Amino acid sequence: MIKAILWDMDGTLIESESLHLATLVEALAHHGVQAGDEMHPFVFGKTGREVHALVRERFGIAVDFGEWSAFRARAYLNGAQRLAPRHGALEVYRAAKAAGITQAIVSNASRMLLEANLRTLGIEEPSLITVSVNDVRHGKPSPEPYERAAWLLRLAPEEVVAVEDSPTGAGGAIAANMRVIGWPVDDEAAALFPSEAQIVRSPDELAAKLGLDAFSMSIDPSLQQRR
């Protein structure tokens, strides 16, 4: 029986991947490097520190992490209020809440950006457990973020399920001995998930995997076929 759902944030609950990419491109341009969409595969699912290390190695940028991350954070916050939830994600989230299932957020983003996303989605609550990359020594794919969330919820790994849009996050939850539902954006991303992850293609399929039987009655039918 599922006692809690541990949600990834970026790309899973909120359509923020394009904004993260835009802040990276803007930061690179600030340091004289022209880049574009080709950077997305290099940063998808990674922590800010990992991206910083990558661009230092790839482009020879000498800026320290504090200055680099502050620039990207300002750019992100300037655009965060315009972000939208992933189609159907909030409907599943609210259906789980209505069913009495505990939920938590486990993100590879910094605390500042995670809280900006929570505000944009309107799901901030005093009792909501959230884990950001600032709360752990190692981000995903380390199991530490998911292990910390389970510890804070006082639950065992087998009592929770993680929902992820990236193979990186899925790997972290699997390493924490949790059941994982993968909700990739397309077939190409789905092929990269660990074999242990259960792949779904729509909000309706996700709800069914979570045991939310009444979900299909409450969601907009136009969203059921959208990924």
Residue, then its C-alpha position, 0 to 999 in steps of 0.5 A: m500500500i502506498k503511504a506517500i508519493l515523492w514527486d520530482m519537481d522540474g519537468t515532473l510537476i512543472e514545465s521548467e526545463s526550458l527555463h533552466l536551459a535558458t538561464l544556462v544559455e544566458a549565463l554562458a553568453h555572459h561569459g562570451v560563450q554562444a550556445g543553444d538547445e544543444m546543451h539540454p542533453f548535457v544538463f538534464g537532471k543534473t545539479g547546479r554544481e554538476v552543470h557548473a563543473l561541466v561548463r568549466e571543463r567544456f568551455g574553460i570558464a573560470v567563474d566560481f560556483g557562487e557567482w555562477s549560481a547567483f547569476r542563473a538564480r536571478a535569471y530563473l526567478n525573473g521567469a518563474q512566475r510565467l511557468a506552467p504546471r505539466h499537463g495533468a500533473l496538478e490534477v494527479y497531485r490534488a487527487a492524491k491529496a484528496a485520497g489522503i495520501t501523503q506527498a513530498i517533493v524531492s528536487n535536484a534544484s536549490r532551495m531558492l528555486l524549489e520554493a519559487n516553483l512551489r509558489t508558482l504551482g500554488i502548493e506551498e503548505p507548512s506541513l509539506i516535506t520538501v528536499s532540495v539539493n541544499d539539504v543533502r551532501h549529494g544530489k540525484p542520482s545519489p539515493e540520499p535525497y530520497e532517503r532523506a525524504a523517507w526519513l523525514l516522513r518516518l516511512a520505509p522505502e517500500e512504503v513510498v513511490a517516486v515519480e520522476d521525468s528523468p533517468t537521473g532521478a529515477g536512478g536515485a530513487i531506485a538506489a534508495n530501494m523505492r518503487v519508481i514511476g517514470w513519466p518521461v516527456d517522449d519515447e527517446a527519454a523513456a528508453l534511457f530509464p532504468s529497467e526497474a522503473q514503471i513507465v507511464r505516458s499520460p496523467d491518466e496512466l500515472a493516476a492508475k499506477l498510483g491507485l487513484d481510480a476516480f482520477s479519470m472522472s475528474i481530469d479534463p479528457s483533453l489531458q488524458q492523451r497528453r504526456 
